[in-house]
Amino acid sequence: MAEAIENLNNVETKPETLKAELEAARAEIKALTIQNKKTARELRLQADLADRLQRQAALLANFRDSMLEENANLQQYMDLMLRNFSDIIIILDKTGNVVFVSRSYLRACGKQEGYEIKGAPYSQLLDEMLSDSVDKLRDYLEKTFSNRAAMHGTVLIDFAGDGLFSDYSFQMTPMLDYATRELSGVLLVFHDITDLVAARNLAEESRNEALLLSKAKSDFLSQMSHEIRTPMNAIIGMTTIGQSAESAERKEYCLVKIKQASHHLLGIINDILDMSKIEANKFELAREEFDFEDMLQKVVDIVSFRTLEKEQHLFVKIDKRIPRRIVTDEQRLAQVITNLLGNAIKFTPQNGRISLSADLVGTDERSGSCAIKMSVTDTGIGIAKENLGKLFQSFNQADNSVSRKFGGTGLGLAISKNIIELMNGSIWIESELGRGSSFIFEIYVQFGKPVEPSSFAGWEALKLAAVEENREALAAFRSLVYDTVEEFYTFTSFEDALTQIKQKKFDIIFINHKEEAPAFIRQASALSPDSKFIIMNYGDSSELEKAHPQEVPLVAGFLQKPVLPKQLFSCINNCIGRVEQREDEEIGVFDDFSACRVLIAEDVDINREIMSSLLEETGIKIDFAYDGLRALEMFTAAAYDMVLMDINMPNMDGHTATQKIRALGSDAARDTPIVAMTANVFKEDIDKCLESGMNAHIGKPIDIEELFEVMRRYLTP
């Protein structure tokens, strides 16, 4: 292009040449223009790229800074997590040296934060552990390092060395480099599973207990089937024999056996019902005031025929300091004592000894209560130590073979234990196999109303003697009259007594009945005509009168053994002509209700027949209603002195009928005694009867004495 410019200025240049050169210059200029534009664009692109690179560099710098900060935070959080993790974490390097331990490890070992363990071989860790599994852990670690395989298991370890071992599950995990797959170390994690093991053991124990309970209940049902069928077999069998018997004596024998079997069956049913109430937490006690000694006398009367059958000796000792009247559930307390005496009689052999003692062990005048300790001791078969723990369990018996031999439901002691505990007391047993048993319980009772102490007026100059070969019985007898008479002599043989009678005159001589007793009475009465003779015996006095009619005129009275204080005091007062009226004795009361009329609401035919027969001798006039609705109609139409009301009846039940009678509004509707007569005998059943307006409750099967007692209460002026 420079050459073209030079030729343009040269006039000598030819036009053609000039034109060509101009064209060439023009093309060059054009090419340079294009090149310049391209360069400028490239420069702009390079500038943009540089700008972007600069911005990316800034972003990368910021990212690098944030990553460094995040890594620092992550490292901090990882460190916090590892150090504060509840599980024990230990990290070993590839040589087996400690790289890291969590704070949980330090806490478990009782170490301070500054405890140096890093760099120590893992054997040092194992040596500090108290465990029978250290060798197991060492073996597992060696396998983890050598085989690069994870290992796990459970061990019992005492990290702190304080004797408190805990259950741990452990996991040993090899840590491998991601790229080379070379071993970098081992991670150990120990997880405390003590609570889990305890819960598992508890669940296992509960399962085993449930299985045992299920088996015990199954055995119990089998035993109950046997126990129920046994008296039922006697009832059915004796009924069949009685129907075909020709003599009155034979029929009477069958009736007696049927009655005994029926009472036994009723006792089994009552035990089952009581146990059901206990398991349903519906077992409650009543609070009533009663005479403590009278209650014991009733119990003794109940069990005495069984001791007589086995010719056993029963002794009763009552602490004179025990209040005469106490407040608790009389029926349930009597049930416990009867049960314990029944067991003692059952497991004591012929001619064995059984004693019942009651002692005052403490009083609290502020609360008006006292603690009474009662013991039933026997010379029976005893109980093995390994069986003692089973005695008070429901649906369980100490020895099934023994229960099969002696019979029984196995519920009595469990029920007794619950009753005693409801009385804020406790019950336990002292026994040795082959050497008898002592069942002992303590209860807390309230004081009843004060009772005037027994009067010993006229006893001061009395001279008494007792002839009893059993020294234990003599000691019990002596304790009853201690310090109340001038002289009291005891003899263990008739010969010794006769020798003394020749020299000394006695006012009253108590004699244990035995074969030589009649001859002794005749000789002693000849030596001392003014002496009064009292025969003591476990049997019925009427049997003695039949056996020795010629001695009856010489005998002033009979005492049934075991002798209780009130019996003895009444006997002595009778002998000296000082007759005391019993507190519970009602003058002029006779079972003659011929002037009265009673309405009996009962829907079962056989029950109406039984009531009619039971009340026939009283002369009372009876009207029967077949349901509650009919009873309401009959009461409205006629006047009655008493209503005996069944509960479960068709059309209208006894509760509703009673409420409707009370709602009639008349004086008769308000004042006529209505007495429940029902098989519903639980406390809540009795309470419901009273709440509906009834005056009293009589349970079925009917106890004739209870029925007459209620009738005397409401029909006697």
C-alpha positions in Angstrom: 0.0 0.0 0.0 3.0 2.3 0.6 4.2 1.6 -2.9 0.8 2.5 -4.3 0.9 5.8 -2.5 4.4 6.6 -3.8 3.3 5.8 -7.4 0.3 8.0 -7.0 2.5 10.9 -6.3 4.7 10.1 -9.3 3.3 11.6 -12.4 5.2 9.3 -14.5 3.3 6.3 -13.3 1.0 4.8 -15.8 -2.7 4.9 -15.1 -3.1 1.2 -15.5 -0.4 0.6 -13.0 -1.8 3.1 -10.7 -5.2 1.7 -11.0 -4.0 -1.8 -10.2 -1.9 -0.6 -7.3 -5.0 1.3 -6.0 -7.1 -1.8 -6.2 -4.4 -3.7 -4.4 -4.2 -1.0 -1.7 -7.9 -0.9 -1.3 -7.9 -4.7 -0.8 -5.1 -4.5 1.7 -6.9 -1.8 3.6 -10.0 -3.9 3.6 -8.1 -6.9 4.9 -6.4 -4.8 7.6 -9.8 -3.5 8.6 -11.2 -7.0 8.9 -8.1 -8.1 10.9 -8.4 -5.1 13.2 -12.1 -5.9 13.9 -11.2 -9.5 14.6 -8.4 -8.5 17.0 -10.6 -6.1 18.8 -13.2 -8.8 19.3 -10.6 -11.2 20.5 -9.4 -8.6 22.9 -12.8 -8.0 24.2 -13.4 -11.8 24.6 -10.1 -12.1 26.4 -11.1 -9.2 28.6 -14.4 -10.9 29.3 -12.7 -14.2 30.0 -10.2 -12.5 32.3 -13.1 -10.9 34.1 -14.9 -14.2 34.5 -11.8 -15.9 35.6 -11.3 -13.2 38.2 -14.8 -13.6 39.4 -14.5 -17.4 39.5 -11.2 -17.0 41.4 -13.0 -14.9 43.9 -15.8 -17.4 44.2 -13.3 -20.2 44.6 -11.6 -18.2 47.3 -14.8 -17.7 49.1 -15.7 -21.3 48.7 -12.3 -22.4 49.9 -12.7 -20.1 53.0 -16.3 -21.4 53.7 -15.1 -25.0 53.2 -12.3 -24.4 55.6 -14.7 -22.9 58.1 -17.2 -25.7 57.6 -14.5 -28.3 58.0 -13.4 -26.7 61.2 -17.1 -26.7 62.4 -17.6 -30.2 61.3 -14.3 -31.3 63.0 -15.5 -29.5 66.2 -19.0 -31.2 66.0 -17.4 -34.6 65.4 -15.1 -34.0 68.3 -18.0 -33.0 70.5 -20.1 -36.0 69.4 -17.3 -38.5 69.9 -16.4 -37.1 73.3 -19.9 -36.8 74.6 -21.5 -39.9 73.0 -23.2 -42.0 75.6 -21.6 -45.2 74.2 -17.9 -45.8 75.0 -15.8 -45.1 71.8 -12.2 -46.1 71.4 -10.2 -45.6 68.2 -6.9 -47.6 67.7 -4.4 -47.0 65.0 -3.1 -49.7 62.7 -0.5 -50.7 65.2 -3.1 -51.1 68.0 -2.2 -48.0 69.9 -4.9 -45.7 71.3 -5.7 -42.7 69.1 -8.9 -41.5 70.7 -11.2 -42.3 73.7 -14.6 -40.7 74.4 -15.5 -38.9 77.5 -18.0 -41.7 78.3 -14.9 -43.9 78.7 -13.4 -41.5 81.1 -16.7 -41.3 83.0 -17.0 -45.0 83.2 -13.5 -45.4 84.4 -13.7 -42.6 86.9 -10.9 -40.7 85.1 -10.4 -37.0 84.9 -10.4 -35.1 81.6 -6.6 -34.9 81.5 -6.1 -38.6 81.8 -3.3 -39.6 79.3 -4.1 -42.7 77.4 -3.4 -41.7 73.8 -0.5 -43.7 72.4 -0.9 -46.5 74.9 -1.3 -50.0 73.5 -4.8 -51.5 73.7 -3.5 -54.1 76.1 -3.3 -51.3 78.7 -7.0 -50.7 78.2 -7.8 -54.3 78.6 -5.6 -54.7 81.7 -7.6 -51.9 83.4 -10.9 -53.6 82.8 -12.3 -55.9 85.5 -14.0 -58.6 83.6 -14.0 -62.4 83.1 -14.1 -61.6 79.4 -10.8 -59.8 78.9 -9.3 -62.7 77.1 -12.3 -62.9 74.9 -11.9 -59.2 74.0 -8.2 -59.6 73.3 -8.9 -62.6 71.1 -11.6 -60.7 69.2 -9.3 -57.6 68.7 -6.5 -59.7 67.3 -8.9 -61.3 64.8 -10.2 -57.9 63.8 -6.6 -56.7 63.1 -5.5 -59.8 61.3 -8.7 -60.7 59.4 -10.0 -57.2 58.9 -13.4 -58.5 59.9 -15.9 -56.9 62.3 -16.5 -58.7 65.6 -19.3 -58.2 68.1 -20.7 -59.8 71.3 -21.7 -59.0 74.9 -19.5 -58.9 78.0 -19.8 -58.1 81.7 -17.3 -55.3 82.6 -16.4 -53.2 85.7 -14.6 -50.2 84.1 -14.3 -48.2 87.3 -13.0 -51.1 89.4 -15.6 -50.4 92.2 -17.1 -53.9 92.1 -20.2 -52.8 90.1 -20.3 -54.8 86.9 -22.5 -53.7 84.0 -23.6 -55.5 80.9 -22.2 -54.2 77.6 -22.6 -55.1 73.9 -19.4 -54.4 71.9 -18.6 -53.8 68.2 -15.1 -53.9 66.7 -15.0 -52.4 63.2 -11.8 -52.4 61.1 -11.2 -48.9 59.4 -9.9 -49.3 55.8 -8.3 -46.6 53.6 -10.8 -45.9 50.8 -8.2 -45.8 48.0 -5.7 -48.5 49.1 -8.0 -50.7 51.2 -5.2 -50.8 53.7 -6.0 -51.1 57.4 -5.9 -47.7 59.1 -7.1 -48.7 62.5 -10.0 -50.2 64.5 -13.1 -48.6 66.0 -14.4 -50.0 69.3 -17.9 -49.2 70.6 -19.2 -50.4 74.0 -23.0 -49.9 74.6 -24.4 -50.3 78.1 -27.2 -52.8 78.0 -27.6 -53.3 81.8 -31.2 -52.0 81.8 -32.0 -54.0 78.7 -30.7 -57.2 80.2 -32.5 -56.5 83.5 -35.7 -55.9 81.6 -35.2 -59.0 79.5 -34.5 -61.0 82.7 -37.6 -59.5 84.3 -39.7 -60.4 81.3 -38.3 -63.9 81.3 -39.0 -64.2 85.0 -42.6 -62.9 84.4 -43.1 -65.3 81.6 -41.8 -68.2 83.7 -44.0 -67.0 86.6 -47.0 -66.9 84.2 -46.2 -70.4 83.1 -45.9 -71.6 86.6 -49.1 -69.8 87.6 -50.9 -71.3 84.6 -49.6 -74.7 85.6 -50.5 -74.0 89.3 -54.0 -73.0 88.3 -54.4 -76.1 86.1 -53.2 -78.2 89.0 -55.5 -76.3 91.3 -58.5 -76.9 89.1 -57.7 -80.6 89.0 -57.4 -80.6 92.8 -60.6 -78.6 93.1 -62.4 -81.2 91.0 -61.2 -83.9 93.3 -62.0 -81.9 96.4 -65.5 -81.0 95.3 -66.3 -84.5 94.0 -65.2 -86.2 97.2 -67.9 -84.6 99.4 -70.4 -84.8 96.6 -69.7 -88.5 96.3 -70.4 -88.8 100.1 -73.6 -86.9 99.8 -74.9 -88.8 96.9 -73.7 -92.2 98.3 -75.1 -91.6 101.7 -78.4 -90.4 100.3 -78.7 -93.6 98.3 -77.8 -95.7 101.4 -80.2 -93.8 103.6 -83.1 -94.3 101.2 -82.6 -98.1 101.4 -81.8 -98.2 105.1 -84.4 -99.9 107.2 -83.4 -98.9 110.7 -83.7 -95.4 112.1 -80.2 -95.6 113.4 -78.8 -96.3 110.0 -80.8 -93.4 108.5 -79.6 -91.1 111.2 -76.0 -92.2 110.6 -76.4 -91.4 106.8 -77.9 -88.0 107.6 -75.0 -87.1 109.9 -72.5 -88.0 107.2 -74.5 -86.0 104.6 -74.5 -83.0 106.9 -70.7 -83.3 107.5 -70.0 -83.6 103.8 -72.3 -80.7 103.0 -70.4 -78.4 105.4 -67.1 -79.5 104.0 -68.3 -78.8 100.5 -69.6 -75.3 101.6 -66.2 -74.6 103.1 -64.5 -75.4 99.7 -66.9 -73.1 97.9 -66.3 -70.3 100.4 -62.6 -70.6 99.9 -62.9 -70.4 96.1 -65.2 -67.4 96.4 -62.9 -65.7 98.9 -59.9 -66.3 96.6 -61.7 -64.9 93.6 -62.6 -61.7 95.6 -58.9 -61.3 96.7 -57.7 -61.6 93.1 -60.3 -59.0 92.0 -59.2 -56.7 94.9 -62.8 -56.7 96.2 -62.0 -58.4 99.5 -62.9 -56.1 102.4 -63.2 -56.4 106.2 -66.0 -55.3 108.4 -65.5 -53.4 111.7 -67.5 -54.7 114.6 -67.1 -55.0 118.3 -67.2 -58.5 119.8 -66.1 -60.6 122.8 -62.7 -62.0 122.0 -63.0 -65.0 124.2 -66.4 -65.9 122.9 -65.0 -65.8 119.4 -62.3 -68.2 120.4 -64.8 -70.5 122.1 -66.9 -70.7 118.9 -63.8 -71.6 117.0 -62.8 -74.3 119.5 -66.4 -75.7 119.3 -66.1 -75.9 115.5 -62.8 -77.9 115.5 -63.2 -79.9 118.7 -65.1 -82.8 117.0 -62.1 -83.3 114.7 -59.6 -83.4 117.6 -62.0 -85.8 119.3 -62.0 -88.1 116.2 -58.2 -88.2 116.2 -57.8 -88.3 120.0 -55.7 -85.2 119.9 -55.0 -82.8 122.8 -55.9 -79.2 122.2 -54.7 -76.5 124.6 -55.8 -72.8 124.6 -53.9 -70.1 126.5 -55.2 -66.5 126.6 -53.3 -63.6 127.9 -55.4 -61.9 130.7 -54.2 -58.5 129.5 -56.0 -58.8 126.2 -59.1 -56.5 126.2 -62.3 -58.5 126.7 -64.0 -56.7 123.8 -62.1 -55.7 120.6 -63.0 -54.1 117.3 -62.1 -55.8 114.0 -63.8 -58.3 111.6 -64.8 -61.2 113.9 -65.9 -63.5 111.2 -62.6 -63.1 109.2 -60.4 -63.4 112.3 -62.3 -66.6 113.3 -61.8 -67.8 109.8 -58.0 -67.4 110.0 -57.8 -69.2 113.4 -60.1 -72.0 112.3 -58.0 -72.5 109.1 -54.8 -72.6 111.1 -56.3 -75.0 113.7 -57.8 -77.1 110.9 -54.4 -77.5 109.2 -52.7 -78.4 112.5 -55.4 -81.0 113.2 -55.0 -82.4 109.6 -51.3 -82.7 109.7 -50.9 -83.9 113.3 -51.1 -87.6 114.0 -53.3 -89.5 116.4 -52.8 -88.4 120.0 -50.7 -85.4 118.9 -50.7 -82.0 120.7 -52.0 -78.7 119.3 -51.9 -75.4 121.2 -53.5 -72.1 120.5 -52.1 -69.1 122.3 -53.1 -65.4 122.3 -50.7 -62.8 123.8 -50.8 -59.0 124.1 -47.6 -57.6 122.6 -48.3 -53.9 122.7 -50.9 -51.2 123.3 -51.3 -47.6 122.2 -53.6 -45.7 124.5 -53.7 -42.6 122.4 -55.2 -44.5 119.4 -57.1 -46.9 121.5 -55.5 -49.9 119.8 -53.4 -52.9 120.7 -51.3 -55.6 119.0 -52.3 -59.2 119.5 -50.0 -62.1 118.7 -51.6 -65.5 118.1 -49.8 -68.8 117.6 -51.0 -72.3 116.5 -48.4 -74.9 117.3 -48.6 -78.6 116.5 -46.6 -81.8 116.8 -47.4 -82.8 113.2 -45.3 -83.7 110.2 -43.7 -80.3 109.8 -42.7 -78.6 106.6 -39.4 -78.8 104.6 -37.5 -75.5 104.3 -37.6 -75.5 100.6 -41.4 -75.6 100.7 -41.9 -72.8 103.3 -42.0 -70.1 100.6 -44.9 -71.8 98.8 -47.4 -71.9 101.6 -49.0 -68.5 101.3 -49.1 -68.5 97.5 -52.4 -68.6 95.6 -53.2 -71.7 93.6 -50.1 -73.4 95.1 -49.4 -76.1 97.8 -46.3 -76.9 99.6 -46.3 -80.5 98.5 -48.8 -81.9 96.1 -48.2 -85.5 97.3 -49.0 -84.4 100.9 -52.1 -82.6 99.7 -53.3 -85.7 97.9 -52.7 -87.7 101.1 -54.4 -85.2 103.4 -56.8 -83.4 101.1 -57.5 -79.7 101.1 -57.8 -76.8 98.6 -54.5 -75.2 99.3 -56.3 -71.8 99.4 -56.7 -71.4 103.2 -53.3 -70.0 104.0 -53.3 -67.6 101.0 -56.7 -66.3 102.2 -55.5 -66.1 105.8 -52.5 -64.0 104.7 -54.7 -61.5 102.9 -57.0 -61.2 105.9 -54.1 -60.6 108.3 -52.5 -58.0 106.0 -55.9 -56.2 105.7 -55.7 -56.0 109.5 -52.3 -54.3 109.2 -50.6 -57.4 110.5 -48.3 -60.1 109.3 -48.2 -63.9 109.4 -45.3 -66.3 109.2 -44.3 -69.9 109.9 -41.7 -71.6 112.0 -41.3 -75.3 111.1 -39.0 -78.2 110.6 -39.7 -81.4 108.7 -40.8 -84.1 111.2 -40.8 -81.7 114.2 -44.1 -79.9 113.9 -45.0 -76.3 112.9 -46.0 -73.0 114.4 -48.1 -70.6 112.4 -47.9 -67.1 114.0 -49.6 -63.9 113.2 -49.9 -60.4 114.7 -52.8 -58.0 114.1 -53.7 -54.6 115.3 -57.2 -54.1 116.7 -59.1 -51.3 118.4 -60.3 -51.4 122.0 -64.0 -52.2 122.5 -66.2 -50.9 125.3 -64.7 -51.5 128.7 -66.0 -54.6 130.5 -66.2 -55.1 134.2 -63.6 -57.7 135.2 -64.8 -61.1 136.3 -65.9 -61.2 139.9 -64.1 -63.6 142.2 -66.3 -62.8 145.2 -66.5 -65.9 147.4 -63.4 -67.5 145.9 -60.9 -66.3 148.6 -61.2 -69.3 150.8 -61.7 -71.9 148.0 -59.5 -75.0 147.9 -59.3 -76.5 144.4 -57.7 -79.5 143.0 -57.2 -80.7 139.4 -56.3 -84.2 138.3 -54.8 -84.3 134.8 -52.0 -86.5 133.5 -50.9 -84.0 130.9 -48.6 -81.4 132.5 -49.1 -78.9 129.7 -52.9 -79.0 130.3 -52.3 -78.6 134.0 -50.1 -75.6 133.5 -52.8 -74.0 131.3 -55.5 -74.8 133.9 -53.3 -73.3 136.7 -52.8 -70.1 134.8 -56.6 -69.6 134.7 -57.1 -69.5 138.4 -53.7 -68.2 139.5 -54.0 -65.8 142.5 -57.8 -66.1 142.7 -58.2 -68.9 145.3 -56.5 -69.7 148.6 -55.1 -73.1 147.6 -54.8 -74.9 144.3 -53.3 -78.3 143.9 -52.5 -80.3 140.8 -52.0 -84.0 140.4 -50.9 -86.1 137.5 -52.4 -89.4 138.8 -55.5 -90.5 140.7 -53.4 -92.3 143.3 -51.6 -89.1 144.2 -54.9 -87.2 144.4 -56.5 -89.8 146.7 -53.6 -89.6 149.0 -53.9 -85.9 149.4 -57.7 -86.0 149.7 -57.4 -88.2 152.7 -55.5 -85.4 154.4 -57.1 -82.3 153.0 -60.6 -81.4 152.0 -61.2 -79.7 148.7 -64.2 -77.7 147.7 -64.0 -78.5 144.0 -62.0 -81.3 142.3 -61.6 -81.1 138.5 -61.0 -84.5 136.9 -59.8 -85.4 133.5 -62.1 -88.1 132.1 -60.5 -91.5 131.6 -61.3 -95.1 132.3 -60.3 -94.9 136.0 -62.3 -91.7 136.6 -65.6 -93.3 137.8 -63.8 -95.4 140.4 -61.9 -92.4 141.6 -65.0 -90.3 142.0 -66.7 -93.0 144.1 -63.6 -93.3 146.4 -63.0 -89.6 146.6 -66.6 -88.8 147.4 -66.5 -91.3 150.2 -63.4 -89.6 151.6 -64.8 -86.1 151.1 -68.6 -86.0 150.8 -68.8 -82.2 150.6 -66.4 -82.0 147.6 -67.9 -81.2 144.2 -66.5 -83.1 141.3 -66.2 -81.5 137.8 -65.4 -83.8 134.9 -63.3 -82.3 132.1 -63.5 -84.0 128.7 -63.0 -83.3 125.0 -66.3 -85.0 124.2 -70.0 -84.2 124.7 -71.1 -84.3 128.4 -74.2 -86.3 127.3 -71.9 -89.1 126.2 -70.3 -89.2 129.7 -73.8 -89.3 131.3 -74.7 -92.3 129.2 -71.5 -94.1 129.9 -71.5 -93.7 133.7 -75.1 -93.2 134.9 -74.3 -94.3 138.4 -71.7 -91.5 138.8 -73.9 -88.7 137.5 -75.4 -87.9 141.0 -71.9 -87.5 142.3 -70.8 -85.1 139.6 -71.6 -81.4 139.9 -70.9 -80.5 136.3 -68.9 -81.0 133.1 -66.3 -78.9 131.4 -65.5 -79.3 127.8 -61.8 -79.2 127.0 -59.9 -77.1 126.2 -61.1 -75.0 129.1 -61.5 -71.3 128.5 -61.7 -68.7 131.3 -65.4 -67.9 131.1 -66.3 -71.6 131.1 -64.2 -72.2 134.2 -65.4 -69.1 136.1 -69.0 -69.9 135.4 -68.5 -73.5 136.6 -66.8 -72.4 139.8 -69.5 -69.8 140.5 -72.2 -72.4 139.9 -70.5 -74.7 142.4 -70.5 -72.1 145.1 -74.0 -71.0 144.4 -73.2 -67.8 142.8 -74.9 -67.9 139.3 -74.0 -65.1 137.0 -76.1 -64.2 134.0 -74.3 -64.1 130.7 -74.1 -60.8 129.0 -75.5 -62.2 125.8 -78.3 -64.2 127.6 -81.8 -63.0 127.0 -84.3 -63.8 129.8 -87.6 -65.3 128.7 -86.6 -65.9 125.1 -88.2 -69.0 123.6 -88.4 -70.2 120.0 -92.1 -69.9 120.0 -93.4 -67.5 117.4 -96.9 -68.8 117.1 -98.3 -65.3 117.6 -96.4 -64.0 114.6 -96.9 -64.1 110.8 -94.1 -64.0 108.3 -94.0 -63.4 104.5 -91.3 -65.4 102.7 -90.5 -64.3 99.2 -88.8 -67.3 97.5 -89.1 -68.6 93.9 -87.5 -72.0 94.3 -89.8 -74.9 95.4 -87.2 -76.8 97.4 -86.1 -73.7 99.3 -89.8 -73.0 100.3 -90.1 -76.6 101.5 -86.9 -76.2 103.6 -88.0 -73.0 105.2 -91.4 -74.5 106.0 -89.8 -77.5 107.7 -87.2 -75.4 109.6 -89.8 -73.0 111.0 -92.6 -75.6 111.7 -91.7 -76.2 115.3 -91.8 -72.5 116.1 -95.5 -72.3 115.3 -95.1 -69.2 113.2 -97.6 -68.6 110.4 -96.0 -68.5 106.9 -97.2 -67.1 103.6 -95.1 -67.6 100.5 -94.7 -65.3 97.6 -93.1 -66.7 94.4 -91.4 -63.5 93.3 -90.9 -59.9 94.4 -94.0 -58.5 92.6 -96.2 -61.0 94.4 -94.5 -60.2 97.7 -95.3 -56.5 97.2 -99.0 -57.3 96.4 -99.3 -59.6 99.5 -97.6 -57.1 101.8 -100.0 -54.4 100.6 -103.0 -56.7 101.3 -102.1 -58.2 104.7 -100.2 -57.4 107.9 -96.9 -59.2 108.6 -94.5 -59.2 111.5 -91.5 -59.9 109.3 -90.5 -60.4 105.6 -87.8 -62.8 104.6 -86.8 -61.6 101.1 -84.9 -63.6 98.5 -82.9 -61.4 96.1 -82.7 -63.1 92.7 -86.3 -63.7 91.7 -88.2 -63.3 88.4 -90.5 -60.4 87.5 -89.2 -58.3 90.4 -86.0 -58.8 92.4 -85.7 -58.5 96.2 -84.0 -55.1 96.2 -86.8 -53.5 94.0 -89.5 -55.2 96.0 -88.1 -53.9 99.3 -87.7 -50.3 97.9 -91.3 -50.4 96.7 -92.6 -51.7 100.1 -90.7 -48.9 101.9 -92.1 -46.4 99.5 -95.8 -47.3 100.4 -95.7 -44.7 103.1 -97.6 -46.6 105.8 -96.3 -47.3 109.3 -96.1 -51.0 108.5 -94.2 -50.3 105.3 -91.7 -48.3 107.3 -91.3 -50.4 110.4 -91.8 -54.1 109.4 -88.4 -55.8 109.5 -87.3 -57.1 106.1 -84.4 -59.6 106.1 -82.5 -60.6 103.1 -82.3 -64.4 102.6 -79.9 -65.0 99.7 -76.9 -66.8 98.5 -75.3 -63.4 97.7 -73.0 -63.3 100.7 -70.2 -60.9 99.7 -69.8 -57.7 101.7 -71.0 -55.6 98.8 -74.1 -57.8 98.5 -74.9 -57.3 102.2 -74.3 -53.5 101.9 -76.6 -53.3 98.9 -79.3 -55.1 100.9 -79.1 -52.7 103.7 -79.0 -49.7 101.3 -82.2 -50.9 99.6 -84.0 -50.7 103.0 -83.5 -54.2 104.5 -82.8 -54.6 108.2 -80.5 -57.7 108.1 -79.0 -60.4 106.0 -79.0 -64.2 106.2 -76.8 -66.2 103.8 -77.8 -69.4 102.1 -77.5 -72.2 102.8 -79.5 -71.3 105.8 -77.9 -71.7 109.2 -80.8 -72.4 111.5 -79.2 -70.8 114.5 -78.5 -67.6 112.6 -82.1 -67.6 111.4 -83.5 -68.1 114.9 -81.2 -65.4 116.3 -82.5 -62.9 113.7 -86.1 -63.9 114.4 -85.6 -63.5 118.1 -84.1 -60.1 117.5 -87.1 -58.7 115.6 -90.0 -60.8 116.8 -89.4 -60.8 120.5 -91.0 -57.9 122.4 
